[in-house]
């Protein structure tokens, strides 16, 4: 009876050929890190600003929506459009409505810019789960902290 010794070598040969084929491939570079896409509609959780006398107001004393639509991403920077609608006490027993639309930029490093018809500002943002916090640090008249929950 004759036995072939080459049969056990086939699996080893197949592995060696597969390894040789992989050596010529260029390594795949990871995608560059990008800032989060903030697109969506948010409901106001709290507001602290000059218009609130520095107090932090929460619903039902204040209410509002913030709509964000990302339109572009370039490297570590994303930008898009915003619409904001906030109802707050007017200090006379009634309410006042603040409505604005404009543009924003959010960066990977956590910096924030907004430019609206009424509201402009520079500051920072954080996104933790469904909670977006925007802290405007300048100009002085627009200093505020708003906390939004994504719908």
N, C-alpha and C positions, 0 to 999 in steps of 0.2 A: 504494500500500500504506500502510495506516494502522497506526501503532504506538502502543501505550498507554504512557504514561510512569508510570502509577501502579503497575505491577507491581513494580518494584524498591522501592517504598515499603512494601509489606506487611511484610517482615521488620523494618524499622525501626519501624513502627507497633506491631508485636507486642512488641518489646523495650520501647518506651516505656510501653505499657499494663502490662506486667509490673512495671516499675520503679515506676510510680505505685501499683500495688496493694500493693507491699511497704512503702511509706512510712508507712502507717497502723498497722502492727503494733507492739506493744510489744516492747522488747528482752527476750530470755529471760535471766533471771538464773541464774547458775550455782548448782548445789546447794551448800549449805554443807558445808564440810569436816567430816568425822566421824572419830572415832578408829577404828582398825582393829578388825574383828570377830575376836576371839581364839578363837572357838568351835573346839573340836576336842579331841583327846586327844594329849598330849605324853609323850615318854619323857625321863627325867632324863639329862642329859649331865654335869652337875657340880653340886656343892653345897658351899658354904662357909658355916658358921654356928657359933654357940657350941657346939652339940651335936657338931660335928666338931673342936672344939678350935681353930677358926680355920683348920684345914687345908682345902684344896680337894680333895674326894673325887670320884672318877670311877668308873664301872663298871669292874670288877666289885665294887669295894669298897662301892659304894652303888648302889641302883637305885630306880626309882620311876616313877609315872605321875601326870599332872596332867590332869584333865578340866575343860574350861571350856565353859560354855553361856551365850552372850549372850542376855539376855531383853529389854533395852530400850536405846534410844539417845535421848538428849535433848540436842540441841545438840552441844557438844563433849565429851559424857560418855556412856560406855556402861557398862552394868552387867549382872550375871548371877550365875550360881552356879558353884561350884567343888567338886571332889572331889580330894583329894590322898592318895597312898599312897607312902610312902618307907620303904625298908629300909636301915638303916645299922649299922655296927659298934656294939656296946654298950659297948666298952671292957673287956669281960671275956672276950673270945674268942668271943662269940656275936653275935647281931644283935638289933636292936630295930626295931619297925615303928611308924611314925608315920602315923596315918590321921586325916583331918579333912575336914569339908565346911563350906561357908559361902557367902559372897557376895563379890563383888569389884566395883570400879569402876576403869575405865581411862579416862584423859582424853587429849584431843588433845595437850595439852602434855607428855605422857609421865609424868604422875603416876599412882600406883597406890595403891589401898586394898584391904585384904582383911580380912574379919571372919569367922572360923571359930569352931568350938567350942574349939579349942586354939590356933590360929594367928591372930593379929591383927597388922596392921602397915600402916605408911605407907611409901611409897618411890617408886620409879620403875620403868618397864618399857621395853624396846625390843623391837621385832619386826623382824628382818632376814631376809627369806626365810622359811624354816621354823624359825628359831631365835628363841625367846622367852626373854629374860633379865629376871628380876624381882629387883630390889635393894630389900630392906626395910631402912630406915634407922632406924625407931623402931617400937615401944619397944625399949630396949636389949637385953632378953632375946631378942628375935626378929630381931635384925639378921642378915641372911643375903643370899647371892647364889645364886640357882638359875638354871641354864641348862637349857632344855628344847628338845627337837626335836619338831616336829609330825609325827605319824604319817601 
